[in-house]
Amino acid sequence: MQLFNRIPNENELSLNHEISEELIKQLYLPFSSEQEANTFWQTCSTYLIAITTKHDIELVKQVLSTQFRAYLKETLNNPEFVEKLNDELSIYLLVTQDSGGGIYVLISETNKAHFISSL
């Protein structure tokens, strides 16, 4: 599991180069510049969580608060935006604040089903 409160750079992500590149592109997409995106993430409590293994699901349950886990489940059940990054991984977004801040969840369809059922 990786949790960021800012847009990570490619080297920080535990993903292959192509997926990291596409993910970062999606995170910058709503903004006119990288500076605008980074400022928004700093001021509007926006998070990215990457759940890439079944072990990550157990870690989420151990480490993250009940409220944050509820937001994660809501993000996966009722996203406002979903983008498939490849055959396996998708990025889900739920806006949780009036300011536009929210939660991005990167997860595979297999892990998504397991994650939702385990919460």
C-alpha positions in Angstrom: 0.0 0.0 0.0 1.2 3.5 -0.8 -0.5 6.6 0.5 0.3 10.1 -0.8 -1.1 13.5 0.1 0.5 15.0 -2.9 1.1 13.9 -6.5 4.0 11.5 -6.4 6.8 11.4 -8.9 7.3 8.3 -11.0 10.2 7.0 -8.9 8.1 6.9 -5.7 5.5 4.6 -7.1 5.8 0.8 -6.8 4.5 0.4 -10.4 6.0 -0.2 -13.7 7.1 2.8 -15.8 4.2 2.8 -18.2 1.5 2.6 -15.4 3.3 5.2 -13.3 3.5 7.6 -16.2 -0.2 7.1 -17.1 -1.3 7.5 -13.5 0.6 10.7 -13.0 -0.9 12.0 -16.3 -4.4 11.3 -15.0 -3.7 13.1 -11.7 -2.5 16.2 -13.6 -5.3 16.1 -16.2 -7.9 18.3 -14.5 -5.3 21.1 -14.1 -3.7 23.6 -16.5 -0.3 23.2 -15.0 1.7 21.0 -12.6 2.1 23.9 -10.3 -1.7 24.4 -10.1 -2.2 20.7 -9.5 0.4 20.6 -6.7 -1.0 23.7 -5.0 -4.5 22.2 -5.1 -3.3 18.9 -3.6 -1.5 20.8 -0.8 -4.5 23.0 0.1 -7.5 20.7 -0.5 -6.7 17.5 1.3 -6.5 15.2 -1.7 -5.0 11.7 -1.4 -3.9 8.9 -3.6 -3.8 5.4 -2.2 -2.4 2.5 -4.3 -3.6 -0.9 -3.3 -1.7 -3.4 -5.5 -1.6 -6.6 -3.5 -4.0 -8.6 -1.2 -1.5 -7.9 1.6 -2.2 -4.2 1.1 -5.8 -4.8 1.9 -4.9 -6.2 5.3 -2.5 -3.3 5.8 -5.3 -0.8 5.1 -7.5 -2.5 7.7 -4.7 -2.3 10.3 -3.3 1.2 9.7 -6.1 3.4 8.4 -8.9 4.9 10.4 -12.5 3.6 10.2 -13.5 6.9 8.6 -10.8 6.7 5.9 -11.7 3.1 5.1 -15.3 4.1 4.7 -14.2 6.8 2.2 -12.2 4.2 0.3 -15.2 1.9 0.1 -17.4 4.7 -1.0 -14.8 5.7 -3.6 -14.9 2.1 -5.1 -18.7 1.7 -4.8 -19.7 5.2 -6.1 -16.8 6.9 -7.9 -17.3 10.1 -9.7 -14.6 9.2 -12.1 -13.0 5.9 -13.2 -10.1 5.5 -15.6 -8.8 2.1 -16.7 -4.9 2.3 -16.8 -4.4 -1.1 -18.3 -6.1 -4.5 -18.4 -5.7 -4.9 -14.6 -5.5 -1.5 -12.9 -8.0 1.3 -12.7 -8.0 4.7 -10.9 -11.1 5.7 -9.0 -11.9 9.2 -7.7 -14.4 10.4 -5.1 -14.7 14.1 -4.3 -15.1 14.4 -0.5 -15.0 18.1 0.0 -16.7 21.2 -1.3 -13.3 22.6 -2.3 -12.9 19.7 -4.7 -10.5 17.6 -2.6 -10.9 13.9 -2.5 -9.5 10.4 -2.7 -8.0 8.6 -5.7 -7.7 4.8 -5.3 -5.5 2.8 -7.6 -6.6 -0.9 -7.5 -7.1 -3.9 -9.7 -10.6 -5.3 -10.3 -9.6 -8.5 -8.4 -8.4 -6.7 -5.4 -11.4 -4.3 -5.6 -13.9 -7.1 -5.1 -11.8 -8.6 -2.3 -11.3 -5.2 -0.6 -15.0 -4.2 -0.7 -16.1 -7.6 0.7 -13.5 -7.5 3.5 -14.5 -4.2 4.9 
